Amino acid sequence: MDQACVSCHQEIALLVQNGRGYHARDGKGKCAACHPDHAGADFQLITWPDGSADRFDHRKTGWELKGKHADTKCADCHATKFRKGAVADASPRKHGAGWVGLETACVSCHEDPHRNSLGDRCTRCHDETKWKPAPLFQHDSSSYPLTGKHADVACDKCHLAPRLTPALDAQGKPVPVFKPVSHKDCVDCHADVHKGRLAGACAKCHVTTSFTTINKAGFDHDATRYPLRGEHTQVPCAKCHIGFPSAGMRPAFAHCTDCHKDAHGGRATLAGKVVDCDGCHTVQGFKPATYTVAQHARTKYPLEGKHATVACGACHKAKTVTQPAANGAAGQATTVRIVEMRPEFAKCTSCHADDHGGQLASRPDKGACESCHKVAGWTQSTYPLTEHASYKLPLEGKHAEIACGACHSAKRAGLPPMTNTATLGKARVAFKLREVECQACHVDPHRGKLDQYGACSACHGAAHFGPSTFDVTAHGKSAFALAGEHRAVPCVACHAEMKAPPMTSTLVQGKASFAAMTFAAKHETCAACHKSPHGTQFDKRKDKGACEGCHVVDAWSPAVRFDHGKDTPFALTGAHAKLTCGQCHTSPPGTPLDKVDYRGLSSKCESCHTQPVRQ
């Protein structure tokens, strides 16, 4: 029977031959199991294995019904209009529903909205559950992966764009165009907000995350009419392009004041003409200005000395001014902060405070700073020593070498502190000092013991404290006038206190220790200083052996005051008068003087002279 069946039913024979459908699977070789013999026109030719067509397990055909297909009525698919292809052509049944002759390709039943532009394998992007959005489509696999904001855009926003001129379906609705869709550059979809002024692809400057986010690494501002240099390279785009992206694409830049407030309120001039900021400033930074000291020399106040190193802002300070309204409009004046370009400079006090607290206001020059100071530096003062000579204490010697502050500063070291410093001014310098006497500043090393000789200047000069000017003549006024050999003796030989270490400081509060130079030693006799070279040989004399009985201060020898005829029982006469003392008062070589006998010698001739030998 099977051969007989397929001999007439060629569509079934074709299905079996190609291994398609139920008849090539469970129904193969079993025609009679489902189809009884013909028994008239009204006879039902199909006995359904599961009882009816609605219960038939479609998996037995090799094509399982899933998704929306599972809910579709059998007749909606097995309609004449869907029966196409070789199997349908082989079937004698050309009209009405038919169970064979359907193809599995989507386009055999459904219209291809892509017009075959994407091929006939709909299942690469769609499944039976839902047509759109296409659940299996991955835009990353296309030639244009979606990133940033593009990932959130509805498909139709791009694929139904009027620029693609989409075709209309049978219902008159536009059919999305998926291929080809140009995407070489952003302007394929987006309007060029720069209107062709900037060359190159949009992606060079913009990113898909946001149009207002600029890819600074790719954007070349040099391609614009205003290349960015210096500090401008660090400024956020929106700072200049205000209102971007809807506005601010072409901000003014002809003048610095197009973007920046004029810090000088229109008062900045060069050669008498108002100039733009770039006359004195660069894009590398507003400060410092490029206005040089050499340029300043051409103004009414050339910068010299320390003024050449002062920061501009130290003199050209900000101040608040009131500017009238533009074009004379009433009631529109504004208060602004500007930098003063022409500060006062007629006097030093135009910029500088009187650091001396008005102490010099009574001077003929009213205490003008330039009388004592120069622009080369505030210190040292140029006050001349010759003028100081007109005051109570002329500066001489060492006083002419010390710094002014050593005496006049409130911080002076080693001197008594100043009692009233509140009126001295910032410099803390007092000009009218009461200390003019030596003892006001220096300690008295003599402890007042030499006051009878007068002021310190009687023995000391301003050039140096020692040696003193106390000379032989002055010594004549003391209790021991210097005469003879004493005039050549160094002071320290008699005044032992002079052997002490020198004072480290003579200032009254210098905290220096020193030996008192009282010179209190008394020298009434020679023995007070000199040791007798004769021992005790002359102690029994009436003068107790006083040196001055025989010697004078002009020279020790000869003893001009010694009279051999009066002072001894042996007067020197004749040849004896011509002899020296040592010819009679002899002693072995090297014998100390106190061992030389001057008394007790024999007066007999033979004690000194020997008898000649007769032959």
C-alpha positions in Angstrom: 0.0 0.0 0.0 2.8 2.5 0.8 4.2 2.3 -2.7 0.8 2.8 -4.1 0.2 5.8 -1.9 3.4 7.6 -2.8 3.0 6.8 -6.4 0.1 9.3 -6.4 1.1 11.5 -3.5 4.4 12.8 -5.0 4.7 15.5 -2.3 5.0 12.7 0.3 7.5 10.8 -1.8 9.6 14.0 -2.0 9.5 14.5 1.8 10.5 10.9 2.4 13.2 11.2 -0.2 14.7 14.3 1.5 14.1 13.1 5.1 11.8 15.9 6.0 8.7 15.9 8.1 6.6 13.3 9.9 6.4 11.0 6.9 10.1 10.6 6.8 10.2 9.9 10.6 7.5 8.2 12.7 5.1 7.9 9.7 7.5 6.4 7.3 6.2 3.2 5.8 3.0 3.4 7.8 0.6 5.2 5.5 -2.3 2.9 6.5 -1.8 3.6 10.2 -3.1 7.2 9.7 -4.9 7.0 6.4 -7.7 4.5 5.9 -8.6 3.5 2.4 -10.6 6.1 0.3 -14.3 5.8 1.1 -16.0 8.6 -0.6 -15.7 12.4 -0.8 -16.8 13.0 2.8 -14.5 10.4 4.3 -11.8 11.7 6.7 -8.6 10.7 5.2 -6.5 11.3 8.4 -6.6 9.4 11.6 -4.5 11.6 13.9 -2.1 9.7 16.1 -2.9 11.9 19.1 -6.6 12.1 18.4 -6.8 15.4 16.6 -4.6 17.9 14.8 -4.6 20.2 17.8 -3.1 17.4 19.9 -0.5 16.4 17.4 3.0 16.4 18.8 4.7 18.7 16.2 8.2 17.5 17.4 7.5 14.4 15.4 7.9 16.4 12.2 11.4 17.4 13.2 10.4 21.1 13.8 9.3 21.8 17.4 6.9 24.6 18.0 8.4 27.1 20.4 7.6 30.6 21.6 4.9 32.3 19.6 4.7 29.4 17.2 3.4 27.2 20.1 0.4 29.5 20.6 -0.5 29.8 16.9 -3.4 27.9 15.5 -2.6 25.1 13.0 -4.7 26.6 10.3 -2.9 30.0 10.6 0.3 28.4 9.5 -0.9 25.6 7.2 -2.6 28.0 4.9 -2.4 27.9 1.1 -0.4 31.2 1.0 2.4 29.7 3.1 2.6 26.4 1.1 5.5 27.1 -1.2 8.5 25.4 -2.7 9.1 22.0 -4.4 6.9 20.0 -1.9 3.9 22.3 -2.4 4.4 22.2 -6.1 4.3 18.4 -6.1 1.1 18.3 -4.1 -2.1 17.8 -6.1 -3.9 19.9 -3.5 -3.4 23.5 -4.5 -6.1 25.2 -2.5 -7.2 25.2 1.1 -5.3 24.1 4.1 -2.6 21.6 3.7 -0.4 19.8 6.2 2.6 19.5 4.0 4.4 22.0 1.8 5.6 24.4 4.5 9.2 25.5 4.7 11.1 26.1 7.9 12.8 29.3 6.8 11.3 32.4 8.5 10.8 34.2 5.2 8.7 31.4 3.9 5.9 32.6 6.2 7.1 36.1 7.3 7.9 39.1 5.3 11.6 40.0 5.4 11.6 43.7 6.6 15.3 43.9 5.8 14.7 43.2 2.1 17.4 40.5 2.2 20.0 43.0 3.2 21.0 40.9 6.2 20.5 37.5 4.6 17.8 34.9 5.2 19.0 33.6 8.5 16.6 35.4 10.7 17.5 33.2 13.7 20.9 34.9 14.0 19.2 37.8 15.6 15.6 36.7 16.4 13.9 33.8 18.1 10.3 32.5 18.2 9.5 34.3 21.5 9.7 37.9 20.4 10.5 39.6 17.2 11.9 42.8 18.6 14.1 43.9 19.9 16.2 41.2 18.3 17.3 39.3 21.4 20.1 37.4 19.8 21.6 40.4 18.0 24.9 41.8 19.4 25.8 45.2 18.0 29.4 44.6 19.0 29.6 42.0 16.3 28.7 44.5 13.7 31.1 47.0 12.0 29.8 49.7 14.4 29.8 48.6 18.1 27.6 50.8 20.3 29.4 52.7 23.1 28.5 55.4 25.5 25.2 57.2 24.8 24.7 55.2 21.6 24.0 52.1 23.6 20.9 53.8 25.0 19.5 55.0 21.7 16.4 53.2 20.4 17.1 51.1 17.2 14.6 53.0 15.2 16.3 56.3 16.1 19.1 55.3 13.8 17.6 52.7 11.4 14.5 54.8 10.5 16.4 58.0 10.1 15.0 60.0 7.2 18.4 60.2 5.7 18.2 56.5 4.9 14.9 56.9 3.0 13.3 53.8 4.4 10.9 51.9 2.2 7.2 51.3 3.3 5.7 48.0 4.0 2.2 46.8 2.9 0.6 48.8 5.6 2.5 52.0 4.6 4.8 51.9 7.6 8.5 52.6 7.1 10.8 49.6 7.2 14.0 50.0 9.2 17.2 50.1 7.2 19.9 48.0 8.8 22.3 47.7 6.0 23.9 49.6 4.6 23.9 52.4 7.2 26.9 54.8 6.8 28.8 55.5 10.0 32.2 56.6 8.9 32.0 59.8 10.9 29.6 61.4 13.4 28.2 63.8 10.7 26.7 60.7 9.0 24.0 60.9 11.7 24.6 64.2 13.5 24.6 67.8 12.3 28.0 69.5 12.2 27.7 72.1 14.9 31.0 73.6 13.8 29.6 74.0 10.2 32.8 72.8 8.6 35.1 75.2 10.4 37.1 72.3 12.1 38.8 69.7 9.9 39.0 66.1 10.7 36.7 63.4 12.2 34.4 64.4 15.1 35.7 61.4 17.1 39.0 63.2 17.2 37.6 65.6 19.8 34.3 64.1 21.0 33.5 60.8 22.7 30.3 58.8 22.7 29.7 59.1 26.5 28.7 62.7 26.1 29.0 65.3 23.4 30.1 67.9 26.0 33.0 65.6 27.1 36.0 66.6 25.0 38.8 64.2 24.3 41.6 66.6 25.1 44.2 64.1 23.9 42.7 64.1 20.5 41.5 67.6 20.2 44.0 70.0 18.6 43.1 73.5 19.6 45.9 74.7 17.2 43.4 73.9 14.4 41.3 76.8 15.6 41.9 80.5 15.2 43.0 80.7 18.8 45.8 78.1 19.7 46.0 77.5 23.5 49.3 78.4 25.1 50.6 78.7 28.7 47.9 78.7 31.5 45.1 78.6 28.9 45.9 74.9 28.3 44.7 74.2 31.9 41.4 76.0 31.6 38.2 73.8 31.4 36.6 74.2 28.0 33.3 75.4 29.5 35.1 78.3 31.1 35.5 79.9 27.7 32.8 78.1 25.7 29.9 79.2 27.9 26.7 77.5 27.2 28.3 74.6 25.3 27.0 72.7 23.4 24.0 74.9 22.6 26.0 78.1 22.6 29.6 79.4 23.1 31.1 77.7 20.1 32.9 80.9 18.9 33.8 83.1 22.0 35.5 86.4 21.3 39.2 86.4 21.8 40.6 89.5 20.0 41.4 91.1 23.3 42.3 89.7 26.7 39.4 91.7 28.2 37.0 89.6 26.0 37.4 86.9 28.7 39.2 88.6 31.6 38.3 91.5 33.8 40.6 94.5 33.4 42.4 94.5 36.7 43.5 98.1 36.0 40.1 99.5 35.1 41.3 100.8 31.7 44.1 102.8 33.3 47.0 100.7 32.1 49.1 102.7 29.6 52.3 102.5 27.7 53.8 105.6 26.2 50.6 107.4 27.2 48.3 105.0 25.4 45.9 102.5 26.9 47.1 98.9 26.1 45.7 95.5 26.3 46.9 93.0 29.0 49.4 91.4 26.7 51.4 94.7 26.8 52.7 93.6 30.2 51.5 90.0 30.7 51.8 86.7 28.9 49.6 83.6 28.8 52.3 81.8 30.8 50.9 83.5 33.9 49.4 86.8 34.9 52.2 87.2 37.5 54.9 88.3 37.3 54.3 91.0 34.7 56.7 91.3 31.8 57.0 95.0 32.4 60.7 95.4 33.0 62.8 97.7 35.2 64.2 99.2 32.0 60.7 100.1 30.8 59.9 101.6 34.2 62.9 103.8 33.8 61.0 105.7 31.1 58.2 106.6 33.6 58.2 109.5 36.0 59.6 107.2 38.7 62.6 105.1 37.5 63.3 102.1 39.7 66.7 102.1 41.3 68.5 100.2 44.1 66.2 98.1 46.2 63.1 99.4 44.3 64.3 97.4 41.3 63.7 94.1 43.2 60.4 95.0 44.8 57.3 93.0 43.6 55.0 95.2 41.5 52.1 94.5 43.8 53.9 96.0 46.8 53.5 99.5 45.2 50.7 99.0 42.7 48.0 97.8 45.2 44.4 96.9 44.6 41.8 99.5 45.6 38.1 100.1 45.3 36.9 102.7 42.8 33.6 103.8 41.5 33.2 103.7 37.7 30.4 105.7 36.0 27.9 103.9 33.8 28.8 103.5 30.1 27.6 106.2 27.7 26.7 108.5 30.6 23.7 106.4 31.7 22.3 107.7 35.0 22.2 105.6 38.2 24.4 102.8 36.8 27.7 103.5 38.4 29.5 100.4 39.7 32.1 99.8 42.4 35.0 97.7 41.3 38.4 96.6 42.5 41.4 97.6 40.4 45.1 97.7 40.7 46.4 101.3 41.0 48.8 102.0 38.2 50.0 105.5 39.3 50.6 105.5 43.0 52.0 108.5 44.8 55.8 108.7 44.9 56.7 112.4 45.6 58.1 111.5 49.1 59.4 108.3 50.7 56.5 108.5 53.1 54.1 108.2 50.2 54.8 104.5 50.3 56.8 104.0 53.5 55.8 104.8 57.1 58.0 107.0 59.2 60.0 104.2 61.0 61.4 106.7 63.5 58.0 107.8 65.0 58.4 111.5 64.1 61.6 111.9 66.2 63.2 113.9 63.3 60.2 116.1 62.4 61.8 119.1 63.9 64.8 119.0 61.5 64.8 121.5 58.7 64.1 118.7 56.2 61.2 117.5 58.4 62.9 114.2 58.8 63.0 113.3 55.1 64.2 109.7 54.7 66.5 110.5 51.8 68.6 112.7 54.1 70.1 109.6 55.7 69.0 106.7 53.5 69.4 105.7 49.8 67.4 103.5 47.6 70.3 101.1 47.4 69.4 99.9 50.8 67.8 101.2 54.0 70.9 100.3 56.0 73.6 101.5 56.5 72.6 105.0 57.1 74.3 107.7 55.1 74.3 110.1 58.0 77.8 111.7 58.0 80.3 111.6 60.9 81.0 115.3 60.2 77.5 116.2 61.1 77.6 114.0 64.2 80.5 116.2 65.3 78.1 119.0 66.0 76.5 117.1 68.8 77.6 116.4 72.4 79.5 113.3 71.4 81.6 113.6 68.3 82.4 110.2 66.7 86.2 109.7 66.8 88.4 106.6 66.8 86.6 103.4 67.6 83.4 105.3 68.0 83.5 106.1 64.3 83.8 102.4 63.4 80.8 100.9 65.3 77.4 100.6 63.8 74.8 103.2 64.6 72.6 100.7 66.3 75.2 99.8 68.8 74.3 103.0 70.6 70.9 104.1 69.2 69.0 100.8 68.8 66.6 99.7 71.4 68.2 96.3 71.1 71.7 97.6 71.8 73.8 95.0 73.6 75.9 95.6 76.6 74.3 99.0 77.3 71.6 100.1 79.8 68.1 99.4 78.3 66.1 102.3 77.0 63.3 103.3 79.4 60.8 104.6 76.9 60.7 102.9 73.5 57.0 103.4 72.7 57.7 106.5 70.6 60.7 105.2 68.7 58.8 103.9 65.7 59.1 100.6 63.8 62.9 101.0 63.5 63.2 101.1 67.3 66.0 103.7 67.1 66.5 106.5 69.6 68.3 109.6 68.3 68.6 111.8 71.4 70.7 109.9 73.9 71.7 111.0 77.3 74.9 108.9 77.5 77.8 111.1 76.6 80.2 110.3 79.5 82.5 107.3 79.2 81.2 105.8 82.4 77.6 105.8 81.0 78.6 103.0 78.6 81.9 101.7 79.8 83.0 100.2 83.1 85.6 102.0 85.1 88.5 99.6 85.5 90.1 101.9 88.1 87.0 101.7 90.5 87.1 105.5 90.9 90.6 105.4 92.4 92.0 107.7 89.7 89.3 110.3 89.6 91.8 112.9 90.8 93.4 112.8 87.4 90.2 113.9 85.7 87.9 112.2 83.1 88.9 109.0 81.2 90.1 111.2 78.3 92.9 112.4 80.5 94.7 109.1 80.1 92.8 107.3 77.2 91.9 108.2 73.7 88.9 107.2 71.5 91.1 105.3 69.1 91.9 102.5 71.6 91.7 102.0 75.3 95.3 100.9 75.8 98.1 101.7 76.1 97.0 104.8 78.0 98.3 108.3 77.3 99.5 108.6 80.9 103.1 109.5 80.4 106.2 110.4 82.5 105.1 113.9 82.9 101.7 112.9 84.2 103.4 110.4 86.5 105.2 113.4 88.0 101.9 114.4 89.5 101.6 111.1 91.4 103.2 110.1 94.6 106.2 108.7 92.8 107.6 110.9 90.1 109.7 109.0 87.5 113.3 110.1 87.1 116.5 108.6 85.7 116.4 105.0 84.8 112.8 104.7 86.1 111.6 106.7 83.1 112.5 103.8 80.8 110.9 101.1 82.9 107.6 99.6 81.4 104.5 100.3 83.5 103.8 96.6 84.0 107.2 96.1 85.7 105.9 98.1 88.7 102.1 97.7 88.3 101.5 94.0 88.6 97.7 94.3 88.0 98.5 95.1 84.4 99.6 91.5 83.9 95.9 90.3 84.2 94.1 89.1 81.0 92.6 92.0 79.0 88.9 92.7 79.4 86.6 90.9 77.0 84.2 93.8 77.0 84.2 97.2 78.5 80.4 97.8 78.2 78.6 98.3 81.5 76.3 95.3 80.9 78.8 93.2 79.0 79.1 90.8 82.0 82.9 90.8 81.7 85.2 90.0 84.6 88.4 92.0 85.0 91.1 92.8 87.5 90.8 96.3 89.0 93.4 98.7 87.8 93.7 100.7 91.0 97.5 101.3 90.8 97.6 101.4 94.6 101.2 100.1 95.0 103.4 102.4 97.1 107.1 102.7 96.2 108.7 104.9 98.9 112.1 103.2 99.0 114.3 101.3 96.5 114.0 98.2 98.6 110.2 98.2 97.9 111.0 97.1 94.4 114.7 96.2 94.3 116.6 93.5 96.3 119.9 94.8 97.8 122.8 93.2 96.0 125.0 93.8 99.1 123.1 91.6 101.4 123.2 93.0 105.0 126.7 94.5 104.9 125.4 98.0 105.2 122.5 97.5 107.6 124.4 99.1 110.5 124.8 102.4 108.6 122.7 105.3 109.8 120.5 105.0 106.7 120.1 101.3 107.3 121.8 100.6 104.1 119.4 102.5 101.9 120.3 102.3 98.3 119.9 106.0 97.7 122.7 106.6 100.3 125.2 105.5 97.6 123.3 105.3 94.3 121.1 107.6 92.2 118.2 106.8 89.8 120.1 108.0 86.7 122.4 104.9 86.9 123.2 102.2 89.4 126.9 102.4 88.9 129.1 104.0 89.8 127.7 104.7 93.2 128.2 108.5 92.9 127.0 109.3 96.3 129.4 107.0 98.1 132.4 108.9 99.6 135.3 106.5 100.5 137.0 109.2 102.6 133.9 109.9 104.7 132.1 106.7 104.7 135.1 104.4 105.4 138.4 104.7 107.5 140.4 104.3 104.3 140.5 107.4 102.1 141.4 106.9 98.5 144.4 109.0 97.6 147.1 108.9 95.0 147.0 106.0 92.7 144.2 104.5 94.8 141.8 107.2 93.7 142.1 106.0 90.1 141.2 102.4 90.9 137.7 100.9 90.2 135.9 99.3 93.1 136.3 95.9 91.7 140.0 96.1 91.7 140.1 96.0 95.4 136.8 94.4 96.3 137.5 91.3 94.3 135.7 88.0 94.1 136.0 84.8 92.1 134.2 84.9 88.7 130.4 84.2 89.0 130.2 85.3 92.7 126.9 86.9 93.4 127.1 90.6 94.4 125.7 89.9 97.9 128.8 87.7 98.4 131.3 90.5 97.5 132.9 91.9 100.5 132.7 95.7 100.7 133.4 95.9 104.4 136.2 94.5 106.7 139.1 94.6 104.2 142.6 95.2 105.6 144.1 98.6 105.1 147.7 97.2 105.0 149.5 97.5 101.8 150.7 93.9 101.8 147.1 92.7 102.1 146.7 93.8 98.5 150.3 94.2 97.2 153.0 91.4 97.2 156.8 92.2 97.9 159.0 91.9 94.8 161.6 89.0 94.9 165.2 90.1 95.0 167.9 88.1 93.1 
